[in-house]
Amino acid sequence: MYQELNALQLRQVLSENQNVLLIDVRTEAEVAYGVIDGAVHMPMHLVPLKAHTLDPAQPTVFYCRSGARSGQVCAFLASRGHRNAYNLQGGVEAWVRAGEALAPAA
Protein backbone atom coordinates (compact mmCIF):
# COMPACT_ATOMS: atom_id res chain seq x y z
CA MET A 1 0.00 0.00 0.00
CA TYR A 2 1.14 3.52 -0.71
CA GLN A 3 0.00 6.96 0.35
CA GLU A 4 -1.36 9.85 -1.69
CA LEU A 5 -0.78 13.57 -1.41
CA ASN A 6 -2.77 16.34 -3.02
CA ALA A 7 -1.06 19.36 -4.57
CA LEU A 8 -1.34 21.51 -1.44
CA GLN A 9 0.08 18.76 0.75
CA LEU A 10 2.96 18.30 -1.68
CA ARG A 11 3.73 22.04 -1.62
CA GLN A 12 3.85 21.89 2.19
CA VAL A 13 6.05 18.78 2.22
CA LEU A 14 8.48 20.30 -0.28
CA SER A 15 8.73 23.53 1.70
CA GLU A 16 9.33 21.73 5.01
CA ASN A 17 11.41 18.68 4.12
CA GLN A 18 14.56 18.80 2.02
CA ASN A 19 14.93 15.01 2.20
CA VAL A 20 11.95 14.30 -0.09
CA LEU A 21 12.78 12.92 -3.51
CA LEU A 22 10.39 14.01 -6.27
CA ILE A 23 10.25 11.76 -9.36
CA ASP A 24 8.48 12.56 -12.64
CA VAL A 25 7.50 9.33 -14.42
CA ARG A 26 6.11 11.00 -17.57
CA THR A 27 7.51 10.57 -21.06
CA GLU A 28 10.17 12.84 -22.55
CA ALA A 29 7.49 14.57 -24.65
CA GLU A 30 5.37 15.31 -21.57
CA VAL A 31 8.34 16.54 -19.56
CA ALA A 32 9.14 19.04 -22.32
CA TYR A 33 6.07 21.04 -21.22
CA GLY A 34 7.57 21.62 -17.79
CA VAL A 35 8.28 19.89 -14.49
CA ILE A 36 7.70 20.47 -10.82
CA ASP A 37 10.83 22.25 -9.68
CA GLY A 38 13.39 19.86 -8.20
CA ALA A 39 11.97 16.72 -9.80
CA VAL A 40 14.12 13.93 -11.19
CA HIS A 41 12.95 12.41 -14.47
CA MET A 42 12.57 8.61 -14.42
CA PRO A 43 10.14 7.47 -17.13
CA MET A 44 7.69 4.88 -15.89
CA HIS A 45 9.10 2.11 -18.09
CA LEU A 46 12.52 2.51 -16.43
CA VAL A 47 11.30 2.27 -12.83
CA PRO A 48 11.59 -1.55 -12.64
CA LEU A 49 15.15 -1.30 -13.93
CA LYS A 50 16.11 1.51 -11.54
CA ALA A 51 14.07 0.56 -8.47
CA HIS A 52 17.20 -0.78 -6.75
CA THR A 53 18.68 2.75 -6.84
CA LEU A 54 15.84 4.16 -4.73
CA ASP A 55 16.24 4.22 -0.97
CA PRO A 56 13.10 2.60 0.51
CA ALA A 57 13.55 4.69 3.66
CA GLN A 58 13.59 8.03 1.82
CA PRO A 59 10.20 9.68 1.31
CA THR A 60 9.69 9.66 -2.46
CA VAL A 61 6.83 11.38 -4.29
CA PHE A 62 5.99 10.20 -7.80
CA TYR A 63 3.89 12.08 -10.32
CA CYS A 64 2.70 11.84 -13.90
CA ARG A 65 0.12 13.81 -15.88
CA SER A 66 -2.99 12.62 -14.05
CA GLY A 67 -1.80 10.45 -11.18
CA ALA A 68 -2.66 7.09 -12.76
CA ARG A 69 0.79 5.98 -13.92
CA SER A 70 2.52 7.32 -10.82
CA GLY A 71 -0.03 5.39 -8.73
CA GLN A 72 0.98 2.23 -10.57
CA VAL A 73 4.63 3.00 -9.87
CA CYS A 74 3.86 3.47 -6.16
CA ALA A 75 1.93 0.19 -6.04
CA PHE A 76 4.84 -1.59 -7.76
CA LEU A 77 7.38 -0.19 -5.30
CA ALA A 78 5.14 -0.84 -2.29
CA SER A 79 4.87 -4.49 -3.35
CA ARG A 80 8.66 -4.60 -3.17
CA GLY A 81 8.94 -3.16 0.32
CA HIS A 82 9.06 0.59 -0.27
CA ARG A 83 7.00 2.09 2.55
CA ASN A 84 7.72 5.75 1.78
CA ALA A 85 6.31 5.97 -1.75
CA TYR A 86 3.73 8.74 -2.27
CA ASN A 87 1.56 9.46 -5.30
CA LEU A 88 0.59 13.00 -6.30
CA GLN A 89 -3.21 12.80 -6.65
CA GLY A 90 -4.27 14.23 -10.00
CA GLY A 91 -0.66 14.50 -11.13
CA VAL A 92 0.89 17.57 -12.67
CA GLU A 93 -2.56 18.63 -13.91
CA ALA A 94 -3.76 18.98 -10.29
CA TRP A 95 -0.51 20.79 -9.41
CA VAL A 96 -1.18 23.43 -12.09
CA ARG A 97 -4.91 23.67 -11.19
CA ALA A 98 -3.85 24.43 -7.61
CA GLY A 99 -1.98 27.47 -8.93
CA GLU A 100 1.50 25.99 -8.71
CA ALA A 101 4.09 26.69 -11.40
CA LEU A 102 6.05 24.36 -13.61
CA ALA A 103 9.75 24.84 -14.21
CA PRO A 104 11.39 24.40 -17.62
CA ALA A 105 12.66 20.90 -18.21
CA ALA A 106 16.42 20.60 -17.79
C-alpha positions as CSV (number, residue, x, y, z in Angstrom):
1,M,0.0,0.0,0.0
2,Y,1.1,3.5,-0.7
3,Q,0.0,7.0,0.3
4,E,-1.4,9.8,-1.7
5,L,-0.8,13.6,-1.4
6,N,-2.8,16.3,-3.0
7,A,-1.1,19.4,-4.6
8,L,-1.3,21.5,-1.4
9,Q,0.1,18.8,0.7
10,L,3.0,18.3,-1.7
11,R,3.7,22.0,-1.6
12,Q,3.8,21.9,2.2
13,V,6.0,18.8,2.2
14,L,8.5,20.3,-0.3
15,S,8.7,23.5,1.7
16,E,9.3,21.7,5.0
17,N,11.4,18.7,4.1
18,Q,14.6,18.8,2.0
19,N,14.9,15.0,2.2
20,V,12.0,14.3,-0.1
21,L,12.8,12.9,-3.5
22,L,10.4,14.0,-6.3
23,I,10.3,11.8,-9.4
24,D,8.5,12.6,-12.6
25,V,7.5,9.3,-14.4
26,R,6.1,11.0,-17.6
27,T,7.5,10.6,-21.1
28,E,10.2,12.8,-22.6
29,A,7.5,14.6,-24.7
30,E,5.4,15.3,-21.6
31,V,8.3,16.5,-19.6
32,A,9.1,19.0,-22.3
33,Y,6.1,21.0,-21.2
34,G,7.6,21.6,-17.8
35,V,8.3,19.9,-14.5
36,I,7.7,20.5,-10.8
37,D,10.8,22.2,-9.7
38,G,13.4,19.9,-8.2
39,A,12.0,16.7,-9.8
40,V,14.1,13.9,-11.2
41,H,12.9,12.4,-14.5
42,M,12.6,8.6,-14.4
43,P,10.1,7.5,-17.1
44,M,7.7,4.9,-15.9
45,H,9.1,2.1,-18.1
46,L,12.5,2.5,-16.4
47,V,11.3,2.3,-12.8
48,P,11.6,-1.5,-12.6
49,L,15.2,-1.3,-13.9
50,K,16.1,1.5,-11.5
51,A,14.1,0.6,-8.5
52,H,17.2,-0.8,-6.8
53,T,18.7,2.8,-6.8
54,L,15.8,4.2,-4.7
55,D,16.2,4.2,-1.0
56,P,13.1,2.6,0.5
57,A,13.5,4.7,3.7
58,Q,13.6,8.0,1.8
59,P,10.2,9.7,1.3
60,T,9.7,9.7,-2.5
61,V,6.8,11.4,-4.3
62,F,6.0,10.2,-7.8
63,Y,3.9,12.1,-10.3
64,C,2.7,11.8,-13.9
65,R,0.1,13.8,-15.9
66,S,-3.0,12.6,-14.1
67,G,-1.8,10.4,-11.2
68,A,-2.7,7.1,-12.8
69,R,0.8,6.0,-13.9
70,S,2.5,7.3,-10.8
71,G,0.0,5.4,-8.7
72,Q,1.0,2.2,-10.6
73,V,4.6,3.0,-9.9
74,C,3.9,3.5,-6.2
75,A,1.9,0.2,-6.0
76,F,4.8,-1.6,-7.8
77,L,7.4,-0.2,-5.3
78,A,5.1,-0.8,-2.3
79,S,4.9,-4.5,-3.3
80,R,8.7,-4.6,-3.2
81,G,8.9,-3.2,0.3
82,H,9.1,0.6,-0.3
83,R,7.0,2.1,2.5
84,N,7.7,5.7,1.8
85,A,6.3,6.0,-1.7
86,Y,3.7,8.7,-2.3
87,N,1.6,9.5,-5.3
88,L,0.6,13.0,-6.3
89,Q,-3.2,12.8,-6.7
90,G,-4.3,14.2,-10.0
91,G,-0.7,14.5,-11.1
92,V,0.9,17.6,-12.7
93,E,-2.6,18.6,-13.9
94,A,-3.8,19.0,-10.3
95,W,-0.5,20.8,-9.4
96,V,-1.2,23.4,-12.1
97,R,-4.9,23.7,-11.2
98,A,-3.8,24.4,-7.6
99,G,-2.0,27.5,-8.9
100,E,1.5,26.0,-8.7
101,A,4.1,26.7,-11.4
102,L,6.1,24.4,-13.6
103,A,9.8,24.8,-14.2
104,P,11.4,24.4,-17.6
105,A,12.7,20.9,-18.2
106,A,16.4,20.6,-17.8
